[in-house]
């Protein structure tokens, strides 16, 4: 059933010259944008901008899917024109009220036909697999004991010589002690860690130094089980910001942090015999960061015992074993029901970085505790 989205999307493309702007405007017009304008870019001496408004209609009510399809197409157009893209969303009446000024280049009378014609060439979302294994549920475990964990070697690091998000990393040991306190203030310590040590997909030279202390926390029997799982999830995130290829060298703080996680995988995998099912699932995800080894038999056995589909664990096992065909098939399948995976496939990442980012995204959706 044809529907109109609740929110309109304004696409602003900043391109090198007028010729590029008019070509881009022609494409957006052909895609059925309700308003298309071109104008000189006042923020540069020679650039131009194109503004297009997508108000729909869409082939059905799956707004997120169709909006993501349009975003991919316009992002590809911006790259083709040598420009950059900015977007915003608002209620249609608000978007029109604040729409940028410029020369209009479209006939509003044919929007509906063009919009539906373009999107009819895009596949609709396929049903996502029905995940029934329950690994994303919270395990009943009471509350944290507040029994502190001693972090060996914390004072041996010259933290003052390292940097974090806001300068010298002097406060990092106190942040780690906050995590090691193992008490009700945990979330505050986590927020500090992801403000100072890792910040908006950025690591610092202090970040790799913290990994061994996170591993000590995870391996401590005293750590509250929910905190243990949370640290493993955070380590999987850190390891997939800028993964290091199997034979490559770390050339960024993000890559060095990934390498630190990889170096400590044997310590993490030692948790397996006594680990809960949820922890085991995240250990499989973490093991995928280090490619090229056949998954241990216990990984395969764990997967066989799970009921129903598990896109995240299947992808993790394929990545661990280096089965490129299975990795390709699994990521393309995920892209058919998850618009964020589709977007990741278009990003200019290296192949392995893209695959690991998709893995972490799928693992969060499938394996992270839900309320």
Long-range contacts (C-beta under 8 A, 24 or more apart in sequence): 1-60, 1-61, 2-57, 2-58, 2-59, 2-60, 2-116, 3-56, 3-57, 3-58, 3-60, 3-61, 3-63, 4-55, 4-56, 4-57, 4-58, 5-55, 5-56, 5-58, 5-63, 5-66, 5-67, 6-63, 6-91, 7-63, 7-89, 7-90, 7-91, 7-92, 8-34, 8-53, 8-54, 8-55, 8-56, 8-89, 8-90, 8-91, 8-92, 8-95, 8-96, 9-53, 9-54, 9-67, 9-70, 9-71, 9-87, 9-88, 9-89, 9-95, 10-51, 10-52, 10-53, 10-54, 10-87, 10-88, 10-89, 10-90, 10-95, 10-99, 11-50, 11-51, 11-52, 11-53, 11-54, 11-71, 11-74, 11-85, 11-86, 11-87, 12-49, 12-50, 12-51, 12-85, 12-86, 12-87, 12-88, 12-100, 13-49, 13-50, 13-51, 13-52, 13-74, 13-77, 13-78, 13-81, 13-83, 13-84, 13-85, 14-41, 14-43, 14-44, 14-47, 14-48, 14-49, 14-83, 14-84, 14-85, 14-86, 15-47, 15-48, 15-49, 15-50, 15-78, 15-81, 15-82, 15-83, 16-46, 16-47, 16-48, 16-81, 16-82, 16-83, 17-46, 17-47, 17-48, 18-48, 20-48, 20-81, 20-82, 20-83, 21-48, 21-49, 21-50, 22-105, 23-81, 24-50, 24-77, 24-78, 24-81, 24-83, 25-50, 25-52, 25-105, 25-106, 26-105, 27-77, 28-52, 28-74, 28-77, 28-106, 29-105, 29-106, 29-114, 30-114, 30-118, 31-70, 31-73, 31-74, 31-114, 31-115, 31-118, 32-110, 32-111, 32-112, 32-113, 32-114, 32-115, 32-116, 32-117, 32-118, 33-106, 33-111, 33-115, 34-106, 34-108, 34-111, 35-96, 35-99, 35-104, 35-106, 35-108, 36-104, 36-105, 36-106, 37-99, 37-100, 37-101, 37-102, 37-103, 37-104, 37-105, 38-102, 38-103, 38-105, 39-100, 39-101, 39-102, 39-103, 49-100, 49-102, 51-99, 51-100, 51-102, 53-95, 53-96, 53-99, 54-115, 55-92, 55-95, 55-111, 56-115, 57-112, 57-115, 57-116, 58-115, 58-119, 59-116, 59-119, 59-120, 59-124, 60-124, 62-124, 62-125, 64-339, 65-124, 65-125, 65-339, 66-119, 66-122, 68-339, 68-340, 68-342, 68-343, 69-119, 69-122, 69-339, 69-342, 70-119, 71-343, 72-342, 72-343, 72-346, 73-118, 75-346, 76-346, 123-336, 125-336, 125-337, 125-339, 126-336, 126-337, 127-337, 128-337, 128-338, 129-308, 129-309, 129-311, 129-337, 130-308, 130-309, 131-308, 131-309, 131-310, 131-311, 131-366, 132-307, 132-308, 133-306, 133-307, 133-308, 133-310, 135-277, 135-278, 135-281, 135-306, 135-366, 135-367, 136-278, 136-366, 136-367, 136-368, 136-369, 136-370, 137-369, 137-370, 138-226, 138-369, 138-370, 138-371, 139-225, 139-226, 139-276, 139-278, 141-224, 141-225, 141-226, 143-184, 143-224, 144-182, 144-183, 144-184, 144-186, 144-224, 144-226, 144-227, 145-182, 145-183, 145-222, 145-224, 146-181, 146-182, 146-183, 146-184, 147-182, 147-222, 148-180, 148-181, 148-182, 148-183, 148-222, 149-180, 149-182, 149-216, 149-217, 149-220, 149-222, 149-223, 150-180, 151-176, 151-177, 151-180, 151-213, 151-216, 151-217, 152-216, 153-212, 153-213, 154-213, 157-209, 159-206, 159-209, 162-204, 162-205, 162-206, 162-209, 163-204, 163-205, 163-206, 164-196, 164-197, 164-204, 164-206, 165-195, 165-196, 165-197, 165-199, 165-202, 165-204, 166-196, 169-196, 169-197, 169-204, 169-206, 171-196, 172-196, 172-197, 172-206, 172-209, 172-210, 176-210, 176-213, 179-214, 179-217, 179-227, 179-231, 180-213, 180-217, 182-222, 182-223, 182-224, 182-227, 186-224, 186-227, 190-230, 190-234, 193-234, 194-234, 198-238, 198-241, 198-257, 201-241, 201-254, 202-253, 202-254, 203-238, 203-241, 203-242, 203-252, 203-253, 203-254, 203-256, 203-257, 204-253, 205-253, 205-256, 207-238, 207-253, 207-254, 207-256, 207-257, 207-260, 208-253, 208-256, 208-257, 208-259, 208-260, 209-260, 211-235, 211-238, 211-257, 211-260, 211-261, 211-264, 212-260, 212-264, 215-264, 215-267, 215-268, 218-268, 218-271, 219-267, 219-268, 219-270, 219-271, 225-276, 226-369, 228-279, 229-276, 229-278, 229-279, 229-282, 229-369, 232-268, 232-279, 232-282, 232-283, 232-286, 233-282, 233-363, 233-364, 233-368, 235-261, 235-268, 235-286, 236-282, 236-285, 236-286, 236-289, 236-360, 236-363, 237-360, 239-286, 239-289, 239-356, 240-289, 240-353, 240-356, 240-357, 240-359, 240-360, 242-353, 243-289, 243-352, 243-353, 243-356, 245-350, 245-352, 246-290, 246-291, 246-292, 258-289, 261-286, 261-289, 262-289, 262-290, 265-289, 265-290, 272-298, 277-302, 278-367, 278-369, 281-312, 281-313, 281-363, 281-367, 282-363, 282-367, 284-313, 284-316, 284-317, 284-320, 285-312, 285-313, 285-316, 285-359, 285-360, 285-363, 285-367, 287-316, 287-320, 288-315, 288-316, 288-317, 288-319, 288-320, 288-356, 288-359, 289-356, 290-320, 291-319, 291-320, 291-322, 291-352, 292-322, 293-320, 293-321, 294-320, 294-321, 295-320, 295-321, 310-366, 311-362, 311-366, 312-359, 312-362, 312-363, 312-365, 312-366, 312-367, 313-366, 313-367, 315-355, 315-358, 315-359, 315-362, 316-359, 316-363, 319-355, 319-356, 319-359, 327-355, 331-355, 331-358, 334-358, 334-362, 338-362, 338-365
